[in-house]
Amino acid sequence: MSKYKVLFLDIDGTIIKSDDSIDKTTITAIQQAQKAGIEVFLATGRPLHEIRELADLLKVNSLIGYNGAFAIYQGKDLFREPMKKESVKQFIDIAKKNQHELVFYTKDQNIFTDLEADCVKEFIVKFHLHKNDTYLPTSDYEVLGMTLINVESEEIALYKMEDEIHLSQVNLEGMRHCYDVIRDKVNKGIAVQYILEHLGLSKESAIAFGDGLNDKEMLMSVGEGFAMGNGHPDLFQYVKHKTTTVNDSGIFNGLKILGIVE
């Protein structure tokens, strides 16, 4: 039985390769980790209603979605932390004023400011989003996460209206004009800490893999944090390990270092 008890895996750029496929070694690594008694969580910025097919493929029943705002353990809800409605309204107003697009995620839908915008269509295709609708100001949404689209790096400062919210660049080729909205008190790291406490596990018994800056808090909240070789350059300073890229068996090679796979 492994001394490690839980494994947290980002999806895009960590499990899913640049050509949208999953390497066979990644599936093997997850299977061997589960066989060793390790609980595997998918931990993503994506909405959970869009990753069910992937979770079923990998036979994973524990999930963190919306960059830490919603967690499920073995099929049962653990917690849900929606954004403040006034914050959501502020982001929508700033985006509209500056000709940016955004999507916010509810428990069941992806709500876009303009479904016909080219950058939005590209975003939907890249992330295989299906449950999409157009924002209606008269609707009362419970927003769990948000991504800004078509934003230049020099425009990030437009959205710094709260100290407890920051933007994290999406670390995928062709999508770097997109930024996840991250809450300092609601992120993947806070979710990991909550789960470890809930399960009565130590930080040292936990492993995590990620590639983006939205993974930073998660990788710092476990004993064995791995940045993928294709990770954002600013991520490496926060992790214990650097593994190979997602296209070169990064998860498998990282778990091999720990003696979990062979």
VOPA-754152 format. One record per residue: x, y negated, z of N, C-alpha, C, O, CB in turn; residue in one letter. Coordinates in pm, whole numbers, plus 50000, padded with zeros to 5 digits. Atoms other than C-alpha are relative to their C-alpha. Glycine has a CB too. Layout:
# residues N
XYZXYZXYZXYZXYZA ...
# end
This chain:
# residues 262
500845011950000500005000050000500884987550000501814986350079499055000050122M 499205012150013501384966149899499834990850121498764990250181499634992649873S 500115010049893502174939850162499224987849953498774979750035501394995850050K 500795010950056500444915449928498555004349989498265015749952500554995749861Y 501424996449991496674914349960499104992749900497994997249874499514997250137K 500865007750088495384888249716500834993049893501944988149919499184989650080V 499315005750116496344875049371499054990349931497954994149891500475011249900L 500795010450065495044842449223500594996949863501774993749852499944987350088F 499525001850137495294838448844499234989149928498024989949912499895013149923L 500575009850092494674807548637499665007449869500155018449845500984988049974D 500404993450125493094815348298500754994449879501595001349822498494998449979I 499445005650123494104791748015501494997250015501904989850104499264987249961D 498555001949993497844793047949500685009150100501905008950114500304985850034G 499454990749901498264819548219499595014349966500435023249952499534996350143T 500524987150048496024848848124499824999749848500215008949777498665003550070I 500325001150143494914836547782501154993349926501604982449963498704992049979I 498875004850078497664831447524499604988649907498424985149896500615011349920K 500235011650087498014802847278499125003349880498504994449822501324994549951S 500874996050111496184823047010498655005150049497915011549973500695010849915D 501284996349937493234829147249499885015050028498785019850058498854995649913D 500044985849968494154865647301500585002450139501144993450201500775008249894S 499424996049872495184884447615500995011349974500655021249911498895004450102I 498974989850021498424904247618499645012850077499105012250187501394994750045D 500294987149936498074941147699500735001350134500225007650227500395011649909K 499254999149875500744937347967499294992450113499414996150230501434994449981T 500755007549899498544911848146498885008550056498665008850177499444986949941T 501074990949955495644936348160500585011150086500025014750189499235005949880I 499324989549923498034963348279500414995050138500235001950238501235005249924T 499555005849873499434940448548498834998550097498965001650215500684986549977A 501185001749915495954932348681499515013450050499165014850167498884992649924I 500454986649960494984968948684500915006150106500435012150202499935009249878Q 499064994349904498144979148869499934992650134500074998850240501434999349944Q 500165007649876497694951149122498755004850076498805006850197499904984849970A 501234995149937494114962549189500195014050057499705017150165498845000049898Q 499744986449953495284998649220500825000050128500725009050211500725008049891K 499175001449880497764986749484499224994050117499784991450224501224991549971A 500845005349892494834973149688499974985050009499574979550112500445005550128G 499975014750002495274936649589498714994749939498324998749829501224994749920I 501215006550051492094915849549500414989349900501204980449933499154993950116E 499655009650105492314896249223498894989749984497724993249970500275007249866V 500905011150027490694862149183500404993449869501594991249845500014989750116F 499775009550108490374842848859499784986250057498774983750123499055002849876L 500075013449942491024806548951500184989849889501294987949839501084998150111A 500015007850123490114781948679499324986550016498544984350109499335007749891T 500745012550008488994747048594498695002049925497814993449930500834989349932G 501214997350077486354762948374498795002150092498955005750208500215012449911R 501204996649925482744766248488499845015250005500175022149908498734993449937P 500094985549985481994800948618499015006349904499165018049868499615003450140L 500974994150093479024805548386500605002749862499975009249779498794990849986H 499354997850130481504805448094501105010650005501745013249903500584987249950E 498904990149993483934832048222499515014050039500325022750071501044995350101I 500544986949960481594861248299500525011249911500875022049959498464999749997R 499544989650094482624880147986501455003850027501805015550025499844995149855E 498584997549969486324876348069500125007650132500905017150143500794986850008L 499964993349870485724886448431499595014649987500195023450050499094992850101A 500434986250022483874917448316501085008149928501335019649962498705000449919D 498934993250073486664926048072501135004150094501665015250084500554991149888L 498884997549908489274923648348499575007550126500405011250209500654986950039L 500574993249882486954940048604500364992550130500794998450229500515014650007K 499755008849886487364910548841498674994350049497914988549970501004988649963V 501275004649943484474901749075500144988150094499164983450150499345011350074N 499745011449912486104873649273500514988349916501444989949837501025003750112S 499755011250090486264839149117500074986750074499364984450172498914999449894L 499985014149961487224802949179499804992149872500554994049776501364995950074I 500255007950120485784778448928499974985250028500044980850143498705004249938G 500165014649987485474741348860501154993750079500954984450156498674996650067Y 498825004949928489024735448991499815000250152500254991150222500344986049955N 500094998149855488084747949336498704996150064498584996950186501064992650064G 501265004749942484534735049380499005011250029498025009050101499364990149908A 500954988949984482824769149370500795012950004501635015349918498945000249885F 499284987349988484064803149485499045011550026498035010050095501044999350111A 500764987749985482684838249469500975011050043502055012449986499255003949868I 499184988749955484084868249659499225012849982498175014750043500444998250148Y 500634987250029483184902749528498514998349967497655005650017500165009550119Q 501345002050051480094889249358499084991450085497964988450044499375012949982G 500845008049911478784868549651500574985850015501784984050030499875006750138K 499565013949988478904830449675500674997650135500165001750239498804990549982D 499305003849877481424817249929499744985550036499394982450150501495002349986L 500265014149974481064779549893499794992649869500184997349762501154993650079F 500235008550116479994751749656500094985550047499414981550141498625002949934R 499755013949959481194715449676499794990549881500734988149806501444998550056E 500245009250111479534691349428500674986550020501014982750132498514997949981P 499435013549995480974657149342498954990150049497754992450038500534995849862M 500915010849961479494625349485499334994249875499984991949773500764988850078K 500755005050116476784612349254500494986249956500504983249837498504999350034K 499515013350036478174576849270501335000849923501604992649835500174991450126E 498744998150071481594589449157499755004349856500394999549763500885010450072S 500364995250135480044607648861499524988349916499924986949800498915011050007V 500545011550074478174576148760501124990449960501114985049850498954992650085K 498865008850031481394555648778500805005349883501174997749793500904998550123Q 499234993950109483244579848552499254998749867499854995649764500305014850030F 500805001150122480414579848299500024985749947500164983549827498545004550027I 500015014150042480294541748293501344995849941501374988949840499654991050119D 498665003650050484074538148247500265006549865500805000249774501095004250101I 499824992950127484124564447972499234993249887499754991349777499565014750013A 500845006550101481294547547786500594986649958500614983349839498574997950053K 499445013250027482934513347812501265000849915501564991749838500314992850130K 498714998750069486234526747671500005010049886501055014549840501055004050100N 500154990750113484884549647397500675013650024501215019749933500584993749874Q 499544986649967485954581047578498785009250011497655004750027500815000050133H 501054990249978483944612947601500325007750128501475008250172499855009749879E 499754991549884483494635047902498975011250005497895010449946499964991850131L 500914989049972481934667548007500005002250149501055002650212500405013049922V 500034995549862480714675748351499245013250007498365016149926499364989450093F 500464986249990479884710448469499075001650120499434998250233501195009550010Y 500904996149893476884721248670500145015150021500965021549955498514995949969T 499934985649974476304756248805499655008149874500135019349857499065003950115K 500514992350113474604766248479500294994049862500085000749761498555001650015D 499855006650130475514741048205501254991349993501844987650094498794991649972Q 498955009850029478204719448043499294987949939498674989049833501125005949902N 500735011950043476844684148005500984990149937501874985050005499234993450119I 499105008850075478554662647737499344986449974498134985449957500415006549867F 500525013350032478214625547676499574998849855498654991449823501044989450031T 500375000350142478084631447299500415013149934501595015349906500674987949928D 499714986950059477824666247149500444999149854500995008749800498795008850010L 499665001550142478364652446797501394994249976501864994249862498974991349933E 498655005650016481764636346861500985010949958500925022150009500484993250131A 499054990050051484594654046676500875005850112501125017850115500894993849893D 499144995149892486784656046986499255009450094499845018550152500574988250079C 500844991249918483904671947177499825013549931499925024049995498634993450029V 500144987450075483304697746904501275008450008501215020550024499664997049853K 498724993049991487004706346910500185006150139500655017450152501174990349969E 499894995549861486924709547290499135012550023499575022250084499584988650097F 500944988849983483904732747280500545012649934500455023549990498624996449941I 499444988450071485554755447023501215005650075501345017750091500394996249856V 498764995749935488884756447208499725007950127500395017950156500884987950033K 500274993649872487344766247540498795009549996498325014350099499774989550106F 501084990250019484564788147395498814997150091498305006050159500525014250026H 501135003949916481804768947570498695002149925498574998549808500154985350045L 501254996450066478264780347497498784992950059497844989649986499815014850008H 501205005549934475844765547751500124984850009500324979250116499835006150143K 499745014350011476094729547632498714991949983497764996549920500944997349882N 501145009050014473664700547658500514985650003501664983050039498945002450112D 499655014250005473654662647620499564993050128498484995750181499354993249878T 500285007649877473764639247920498764991349985498604984249886501204991350036Y 501185008549993470474622748012500074991950129500074997650237498695008549995L 499875008349880470724593048252498885002150101499054999750220500054985449961P 501144998249911467314601548394500055013250077499265015350169498714999349921T 499934987049934468364636648500500864999450126501794991450136500575010649905S 499264999449873469624645048848500885012549999500405023650021499025000150123D 499094988750015472704666948805500805002450129501194993050198500964997549883Y 499044996549896474694685549070501305003549929501425014349871499485012050092E 498774998850078478184681248926501095006750084501435001950192500474986249951V 498964992549929480854706349030501404996949948502384998650020499745014849989L 498705003350058483644695448795499834991249878498724989649827500775012749963G 500085009550110484504671448516501324999749924502395001049983499664986050051M 498825001950084486914667448223499784988149908498744986949844500305012849917T 500025011550091487664635348034500635004249868501595011949866500754987850060L 499554996050133488194638647658500374987649920499714977349927498905008149928I 499575010850088490074616747412500534987850075500244976450040498864995749911N 499425010549917491964596847674501514999549976502195009849984499695002350151V 498555001650015495454582947607500654998750138500014994450234500324987549912E 499325000049870498054585447883500004986350067499914985350190501435004849983S 499985013549942498184547747927498624995550050498504985150113500514990049898E 501365003649958494414547647989499585007050129498475004650179499035003449891E 500344992749877494514570348295499654990550113498734993150191501175009150041I 500205009549889494694540248527498584994350004498144989650109500994988549987A 501375005050004491194530148417499115007550099498105002250146499435001249859L 500854991449918489814558648628500455001050146499895008950222499945013749940Y 499514999249862491744552848949499214990750091499744980850142501504996550006K 500835008649915488854538349144499855005750141499304999150229498644998249937M 500054994049867489154562249439501355006550032501975012449945498875010550010E 498734994149958492214573449637499935015250004500955021949992500414994650136D 500144985649981490804608549676499735007549870499425019449872498895002850097E 500204993650130490464615649303501184996649909501624985149904498654995549935I 498945002850097493214619549043499755008349873498965017749874501405003150060H 500174993150128493484631248682501165009549976502315006350007499884989949885L 498994989950030495354662448572499925003649852498905008549805499815012750089S 499984997550144496384666048208499825014949969500455023450032501314994949939Q 500214986350042495124697648039501255004749925501684998449829498725001349910V 498714995550051498244718047959499835010149886500305021449895500845006250112N 500184991550118497204732447621500284991849875499864980349865498575005949995L 499685006750126498514723547277498724995449932497765003049916500815009449907E 501175005650067496064700547102498944994850094497984988650049499415010149912G 500995004349902494164693447424500594990550104499994988150209499405012150071M 499345008249898496604670247601499434985950008499904977750087501494999349971R 500745012549985494284640847542498835002050096498004993150113499494995049862H 501074996649905491994658047796500575000450142501715004650163499355013549963C 499565000749860492204653448173498915005250092497785000350090500394985650038Y 500914995349897490554673248450499954989850113500974983950149500425013950052D 500185008749883489164652448735500155008750125499335017650149498614992649998V 499684991949883490674666549055499754992050127500194980650140501475004949995I 500215006349869489494658449406501065005050098501325017150106498565003150054R 498934996249908492224658149671499515010150104500275018650150500564987750070D 500554991249897489904676049917499205011549942498665019850016499144992150095K 500694988950067488334699249658500845003749879500734997449773498524996249958V 499154995750109490864717349442500325014850018499875021050114501304991549994N 499714985749991492234752049377500755003750129500535014450185500825004449879K 499244997249878494604749549673499115000550123499265009450207501074989550020G 500935000049887491854740649921499145012649996498875018750100499104987449997I 500794987750014489784769449781500795012250045500265020850115499555001749855A 499144988849959492694793549827500145000550151500045011250211501384998949934V 499865000649855493214782050185498735004750070498795012150169500344985750044Q 501294995849942489514786750261499845015149989499435021750084498834992849929Y 500164985750023489524821650109500935008150090500525018250147500275003449852I 499064993049913492644832450299499505000150145499585010250214501414993549992L 500545000649864491084820650624498775009050014498625016150113499644985450037E 501224991949999487764837250538500325014950007499645022550075499154997049877H 499624985950005489514870450468500975003950112501315015650126500615003049866L 499074997149891491854867450766501385003849951502065012050012499475010950086G 498714996750061494934868350544500994988550019500604976950031499825003149851L 498955010049988498244850250578500374994449863500115000649760501245006050069S 499485006050123499724827050319501025009349933501075010249811500644986450029K 498924991350051502614851650283499475012349926500205018549850500895004550114E 500584988150066500254879250165499364996549866498795005249800498965006550091S 500695004850120499034858149870500984996349889502084991449915499134988050033A 499225003050121500364854049514499124991749908497904993349907500495013249928I 500765007650099499334829249247500854997049878502074995349887499474986950062A 499365003750127500164821848884499214988749936497984988949937500095012349904F 500665010950070499424789748694500954992749908502164994949913499404990250098G 499155007250097500664766648421499764985049998500574977649942499765005549863D 500355014150009498984732948470500134992850133500284999150237498614998449948G 499915007749876499154704748721498785001850089498844999150208500174985349968L 501174996949916495664714248836500235013050080499415016650165498735001449913N 499624988049924497384746148965500974996950113501275005750194500605010449908D 498945003649905499894727349180499625003650144500385010450213500304985149991K 500414997649861497944728949507499845014950028500165019750136498704992750030E 500164985549984497114765649453501355006950016501525015350105499255006049880M 498704993649995500724775449390500764996750127501615004450171500824995949881L 499375003949874501794756849703499305006050122499815005250233500034984950011M 500794994749888499124774149914500185014950021499525020950106498544997149977S 499744985649987500464809549870501475002350031502304993450018499605007549871V 498614996749969503624827349972500865001649876502054998449877500075012650080G 499274997650125504594836349615499304992949885498404998449823500115015349971E 500585007950108503734809049365500855000649875502054997849880499824985550044G 499294998750127504684814749001499494989749899498294989149873499845014249943F 500335008650114504734787948731500355007549873501425013349862500764986450006A 499734993550128504444801848380501104992449926501264980349942498715000649914M 498935006450077507364795148147499504989149907500264980149872500735010449920G 500635010250085504984774847930499324989150082498584980950028498995006449907N 500665009449911503914754348232500384985549974501374982649907500335003450142G 499705014350008503774716648251501344997350068501575002350178498854991450065H 498665002349942507344703848314499974994750143500894997550220500764990349913P 500085005649865506224685348627499575010150105499605007150224499064988350001D 500504990049906504884717348783501125007850068500975012250182499105009749929L 498954990849953508164736048829500584996250136501025004950211501115000749899F 499415004449873509354715049124499175004350121499655003850234500154984750000Q 500894996649888506404727049334499915014950027499215019050120498644994649973Y 500214985549989506784764649294501245007350048502365002350038499565005749866V 498904991549954508894792449439500645007349883501865009449882499495010150104K 499504992050112509224811549111499594993849866498574987149855499485014350010H 500365002850138509274805048739500105013249923501145019749924500934989049936K 500024987650076508264834448520500094996949851500284985349812498745008250032T 499985002050145508234839448144498674994049954497774991950035500285013549926T 501205006750051505594824047919498815009649993498965021750006500274994149861T 501214992050018502024835847873500105008949878499515019649874498784990949989V 499814992050121503074848247529501075010850017501275019149929500374991049883N 498904990549975505934868247686499805006950136500725007550217501374992849996D 500304991549882504234888647962500294993250133500834999550224500805012949992S 499665007649880504524861348227499475005950129500215006850227499494986249986G 500574994349877502164876948481500665013450032501055015750147498475001849986I 499384986949979503564912048436501424998450054501805005050151500025008049869F 498615001649959507164900048469500114994050140501024997550216500754991149901N 499995005649865506364879648778499675010550105500335011350208499024988650009G 500394989649905504614908448952501065010950009501205017650112498655006149960L 498914990149999507514930948854501104995750098501695004150167500605001849858K 499025005349904509854908349054499615003850144500475006650227500134984649986I 500494996949866507674915149359499815015050023499435019250132498684992850025L 500114985549986507644952649294498585005349993498315016550036500605004050128G 501424996050006503894954049227499705008049876498855016949878499114987850005I 500224992650124504064966248868501315006549956502395003050003499454990749888V 498804993350050506444989048684499825003949855500725009749795500335012450085E 
# end
